Amino acid sequence: MTDHALLSRLDLNLLVSLDALLTEKSVTRAAERLHLSQPALSASLARLRTHFGDQILARRGNTYELTPFAVRLSEHATAALDAARRVFESQATWSPEESTREFMIYGSDYGFVTVGSIVSRLAAERAPGVRFRFMLHNPTIVDDATARLRSVDGMLIPHGSLADHPYVDLWHDDWLAIVADTNDAVGDVLTMQQLAELPWVMTYQTRTAFTSAARQVQQLGVEPRLKVVVESFLSMSHFIAGTSRVGIIQAAIAPLAVRTGGVRTVRLPFAPTPLTNALWWHPIHGRDPEHAWMRDLFVEAGRSVEAGAHVAQLRTD
């Protein structure tokens, strides 16, 4: 039987039921979520069990648990449902003023408070029905970018982590160090000796996830004394204030870290390689006019970040 013949025999409504069952792990709660009767959803579960040859939900005492096969299905089901929604939300004629589309973007808090915040304001002015969902990425998501980008609209991440995907450059940035404002041992510029001796707070420090500046420190022969790893650039200052620790942060959000209090910025004792931040997407979005409109918003917002507009906006909030 061909793939097309197999799909023609399936009711795509079962995908909605499957996603609800895998999320809620309960026929009763899944039925409530979908505003269906419990017998109706039980009938869908029976059809899913027949199709997959698996129980999907198995009783354990007084509760139900996902079977190992169902656990493996969970992520695929959500991605497939999101993809199906995108297909049927597409319109032959489209205008931003009338659109109700939701754009889903992966990124770090650094990307969200800079370019993301400006994009959301621009969209609110020009397309009041459009929504954005900004979702934090992690090393696993970045490593699986090809599959992840199929079910979202883009990923905000600097060059160096992704390849072989369409992208548009948004803005350039530099690196600064931050130390506690009570750390009198450090002047306006760190020394290489201080980089080697001071304890560090780092972000995304794994084999495949790291910042270019932290990698540069290692390439210069300094192995940082790692004390804390935090997958958040904006949280870093909270782990440095009142300590002798040091961290490296992007210049664009350094004023936000200082505004939080307890830290100050200092220059690094070497010329850090600048960042080129970009929006990446899957090729399937290449001819989508709504996606092209969104990309233009990010390009415009990137120019504003380059000019420091995100910091100016924060001061007026």
C-alpha positions in Angstrom: 0.0 0.0 0.0 1.4 3.4 -1.0 1.9 6.3 1.5 -0.9 8.2 -0.2 -3.3 5.3 0.1 -2.5 4.9 3.8 -3.1 8.6 4.5 -6.4 8.6 2.5 -7.8 6.0 5.0 -6.9 8.1 8.0 -9.1 10.7 9.7 -6.8 13.7 10.4 -9.1 14.5 13.4 -7.4 11.5 15.0 -4.2 13.6 15.2 -6.0 16.2 17.3 -7.3 13.4 19.6 -3.9 11.8 19.8 -2.2 15.1 20.7 -4.7 15.7 23.5 -4.4 12.1 24.8 -0.6 12.3 24.8 -0.6 15.7 26.6 -3.3 15.0 29.2 -2.6 11.3 29.7 -6.3 10.8 30.5 -9.3 10.2 28.3 -11.5 12.3 30.7 -9.2 15.3 30.7 -8.5 15.0 26.9 -12.2 15.0 26.2 -12.7 18.1 28.4 -9.9 19.8 26.6 -11.5 19.1 23.2 -15.1 19.7 24.4 -16.0 16.2 23.4 -17.9 13.5 25.2 -15.8 10.8 26.9 -17.3 8.0 24.8 -16.4 9.9 21.6 -12.8 10.2 22.7 -12.7 6.6 23.9 -13.8 5.6 20.3 -10.9 7.7 18.9 -8.5 6.0 21.3 -9.7 2.6 20.2 -9.1 3.6 16.5 -5.6 4.8 17.4 -4.8 1.6 19.3 -5.8 -0.4 16.2 -3.8 1.7 13.9 -0.6 1.7 15.9 -0.9 -1.7 17.4 -0.2 -0.2 20.8 -2.3 0.7 23.9 -1.1 4.3 23.9 -2.5 4.7 27.4 -2.0 1.8 29.9 -3.6 1.5 33.3 -1.2 1.6 36.3 -3.2 1.1 39.4 -5.8 3.8 39.6 -4.2 6.0 36.9 -3.1 5.7 33.2 0.4 6.1 31.9 1.8 6.6 28.4 3.3 3.5 26.9 7.0 3.7 25.8 5.8 3.9 22.2 3.4 6.7 23.1 6.2 8.7 24.8 8.2 8.5 21.5 5.1 9.7 19.6 4.5 12.7 21.8 6.9 15.1 20.2 6.1 14.0 16.7 2.4 14.4 17.2 2.7 18.0 18.4 5.0 18.9 15.5 2.6 17.2 13.0 -0.4 19.0 14.5 1.4 22.4 14.3 2.4 21.7 10.7 -1.2 20.7 9.8 -2.5 23.9 11.4 -0.1 25.9 9.3 -1.3 24.3 6.1 -5.0 25.1 6.8 -4.3 28.6 8.2 -2.6 29.6 4.9 -4.6 31.9 2.7 -4.6 32.5 -1.1 -4.8 36.3 -0.5 -3.3 37.8 2.6 -2.9 41.1 4.2 -1.2 41.8 7.6 -4.1 44.0 8.7 -6.5 41.1 8.6 -4.2 38.2 9.5 -4.6 36.3 12.8 -1.5 34.1 12.2 0.8 33.1 15.1 4.5 33.1 14.3 6.6 30.7 16.4 10.3 31.6 17.0 13.0 29.8 18.9 15.8 31.8 20.5 17.5 32.9 23.7 16.4 35.6 26.2 19.1 37.7 24.5 17.4 37.5 21.2 13.9 38.1 22.7 14.7 41.3 24.7 16.5 42.8 21.8 15.1 42.1 18.4 12.0 40.1 19.6 10.6 42.9 21.6 10.9 45.4 18.8 9.3 42.9 16.3 6.3 42.5 18.6 5.8 46.2 18.8 6.1 46.7 15.0 3.6 43.9 14.5 1.1 45.3 17.0 1.1 48.6 15.0 0.8 47.1 11.6 -1.0 43.8 12.1 -3.0 43.8 15.3 -4.3 40.3 14.9 -0.9 38.7 14.4 0.6 36.9 17.4 4.2 35.9 18.2 5.2 32.9 20.4 8.8 33.3 21.5 10.2 30.0 22.8 13.5 29.4 24.6 15.8 27.1 22.7 18.3 24.7 24.3 21.3 22.7 23.1 19.0 19.8 22.1 16.8 22.0 20.0 19.7 23.6 18.2 21.3 20.3 17.5 18.1 19.1 16.0 17.5 22.4 14.1 16.5 20.8 10.7 13.6 18.9 12.3 12.6 21.7 14.7 12.5 24.4 12.0 9.9 22.4 10.1 7.3 23.1 12.7 8.2 26.7 13.7 8.8 29.9 11.7 12.4 30.6 12.7 15.3 30.5 15.1 17.2 33.5 16.4 20.8 32.5 16.8 24.2 33.9 15.8 26.3 32.4 13.0 28.4 29.5 14.1 25.7 27.0 15.3 23.6 26.4 12.2 24.4 25.8 8.5 22.6 24.8 5.3 19.5 26.7 6.2 18.2 30.0 4.7 18.9 33.0 6.9 19.0 36.8 7.1 21.5 38.8 9.1 19.9 41.1 11.6 22.5 43.0 13.7 26.1 42.8 14.9 27.2 42.8 18.5 30.3 42.8 20.6 31.2 41.2 24.0 31.9 42.7 27.4 32.8 41.2 30.7 30.7 41.8 33.8 31.9 41.7 37.4 30.3 42.7 40.8 30.3 46.5 41.3 31.9 45.7 44.7 34.9 43.9 43.0 37.6 46.5 43.5 40.3 44.1 42.4 39.2 44.5 38.8 39.8 47.8 37.0 38.2 49.0 33.8 39.9 46.2 31.9 40.3 42.5 33.0 43.8 41.0 32.7 44.6 37.6 31.3 45.7 36.6 34.8 42.3 37.6 36.3 40.5 35.6 33.5 42.5 32.6 34.6 42.1 33.1 38.4 38.6 34.4 38.9 35.6 32.0 39.2 33.3 32.1 36.1 29.6 32.2 35.3 29.0 30.8 31.8 26.1 30.2 29.5 25.4 27.1 27.4 28.7 25.4 28.2 28.5 22.0 26.5 30.4 20.3 23.7 28.1 21.7 21.1 26.6 24.8 22.8 28.9 27.7 23.8 29.5 31.3 23.2 32.1 32.4 20.8 33.8 34.6 23.4 34.1 31.8 25.9 35.6 29.6 23.3 38.0 32.4 22.4 39.2 32.5 26.0 40.0 28.8 25.9 41.8 29.3 22.5 44.0 31.9 24.2 45.2 29.3 26.7 42.9 30.1 29.6 40.7 27.3 31.1 38.0 29.2 33.1 37.4 28.2 36.7 33.8 27.3 36.0 31.4 27.7 39.0 28.0 28.2 37.5 26.4 27.4 34.1 23.1 29.2 33.4 21.2 29.0 30.2 20.1 32.6 30.4 22.1 35.7 29.5 19.8 38.0 31.5 20.1 35.9 34.7 23.9 36.0 34.6 24.2 39.2 36.6 22.3 37.7 39.6 25.0 35.0 39.9 27.8 37.6 39.8 26.5 40.4 42.0 28.2 40.3 45.4 30.8 37.7 44.4 34.3 37.7 42.8 32.9 35.9 39.7 33.2 37.1 36.1 31.0 36.5 33.1 30.9 37.6 29.4 27.8 39.2 28.0 26.7 40.7 24.7 27.1 44.5 24.6 23.5 45.0 23.5 22.1 43.7 26.8 25.0 44.8 29.0 23.0 48.0 30.0 20.1 45.7 31.0 22.4 43.7 33.3 23.8 46.9 34.9 20.3 48.2 35.4 19.4 45.1 37.3 22.0 46.2 39.8 25.1 44.8 41.6 27.3 44.5 38.5 29.4 46.7 36.2 30.9 46.1 32.7 34.6 46.0 32.0 36.5 45.4 28.8 38.2 42.2 27.9 42.0 41.9 27.6 41.7 40.7 24.0 39.7 41.7 20.9 36.6 39.4 21.0 35.2 38.2 17.6 32.0 40.2 16.9 28.7 38.4 16.8 26.5 38.3 13.7 23.0 37.6 14.8 20.6 36.1 12.3 17.1 34.7 11.8 17.1 31.1 10.4 14.2 29.2 8.9 13.4 26.0 7.0 13.3 26.2 3.1 9.6 25.2 3.2 8.8 28.8 4.2 10.7 30.3 1.3 7.6 31.2 -0.9 5.3 32.0 2.0 4.3 35.7 1.7 3.3 35.9 5.4 6.7 34.5 6.4 8.4 37.0 4.0 6.5 39.8 5.8 7.6 38.5 9.1 11.3 38.3 8.0 11.1 41.9 6.9 9.9 42.9 10.4 13.0 41.2 11.9 15.3 42.9 9.5 13.8 46.3 10.4 14.0 45.4 14.1 17.6 44.4 13.7 18.5 47.8 12.4 16.8 49.3 15.4 18.8 47.1 17.8 22.0 48.1 16.1 21.1 51.7 16.9 20.3 50.8 20.5 16.5 51.3 20.3 15.8 48.3 22.5 17.6 50.0 25.5 15.9 53.3 24.9 12.5 51.6 24.8 13.2 49.8 28.1 14.0 53.1 29.8 10.5 54.4 28.9 8.6 51.4 30.0 
